Each structure stands twice: as C-alpha cells, then as structure tokens.
Amino acid sequence: MSSTLVTVKKQPILGAVMRAVLKIGKFTGLLPLVRLFSVDDLVKSVANAGFEIDHNWLPDKSDALFIVAKKPV
C-alpha cells in the first residue's frame, strides 16, 4: 500500500532540511512519499487539474494554505 503526504513550504531553509530528512526516511522505508510544493505550485496544480479557484488564503503566521475550488460543470 502506498501513501502520499502533500505539504506546502514557505521557509526555504526548513524546506531543505525537510527534503534531506524525507529522502533518508523514504530510502529506509520509515516514511511514505512526501511531496513539497510552494504555494504557487500547489495553486497551479489545482487549476491545471481543471478546478476553478474561488479563494485561497494563507494566514500570516501559519504554514497552512486554505483553497476553495470547484469543478466546472
């Protein structure tokens, strides 16, 4: 069984450290596949999948990204 975790990164140094830890974890089989996206890459990915983005919000002091999107009829 394969699982994937998607996370959004805002801090480049933390992203570099996370990438190194995740590669080691994936190589040893201790962690699932994790993909790191910038905010812009994630928004583009949702739009390219055919969704219309109504709203996206990135709180000032948070790494959470909230996207409201709909699939056109």
C-alpha positions in Angstrom: 0.0 0.0 0.0 1.4 3.4 -1.0 0.6 6.7 0.7 1.5 10.2 -0.2 1.6 13.3 2.1 1.5 16.7 0.4 2.9 19.7 2.3 3.3 23.4 1.5 6.6 25.1 2.3 7.1 28.8 2.9 10.5 28.7 4.5 13.4 27.7 2.1 15.8 26.6 4.8 13.2 24.4 6.6 12.3 23.0 3.2 15.9 22.0 2.5 16.2 20.3 5.9 12.8 18.6 5.4 13.9 17.3 2.0 17.0 15.7 3.4 15.2 14.1 6.3 12.4 12.9 4.0 14.8 11.4 1.5 16.5 9.4 4.2 13.2 8.3 5.7 11.9 7.2 2.2 15.1 5.4 1.5 15.0 3.5 4.8 11.3 2.7 4.3 10.3 4.6 7.5 8.4 7.4 5.8 5.9 7.5 3.0 6.4 9.5 -0.2 6.1 13.2 0.7 6.0 16.0 -1.9 6.9 19.6 -1.1 5.1 22.3 -3.0 5.4 26.1 -3.0 2.1 27.9 -2.6 2.2 29.0 -6.2 2.9 25.4 -7.4 0.0 24.0 -5.4 -2.4 26.6 -6.7 -1.3 26.0 -10.3 -1.6 22.2 -9.8 -5.2 22.6 -8.6 -6.0 24.9 -11.5 -4.3 22.6 -14.0 -6.4 19.7 -12.7 -9.5 21.5 -14.0 -10.7 23.3 -10.9 -11.7 26.9 -10.7 -10.2 28.5 -7.6 -12.7 30.7 -5.8 -10.5 31.7 -2.9 -7.2 30.9 -1.4 -5.9 32.1 2.0 -2.5 31.8 3.6 -2.7 33.1 7.2 0.2 35.3 8.2 1.7 33.2 11.0 0.9 29.7 9.7 2.1 27.2 7.1 -1.5 26.2 6.3 -2.9 27.1 2.9 -6.7 27.0 2.5 -8.1 26.7 -1.0 -11.7 26.8 -2.0 -12.2 25.4 -5.5 -14.9 23.9 -7.6 -15.0 21.7 -10.7 -16.9 23.4 -13.5 -19.9 21.6 -14.9 
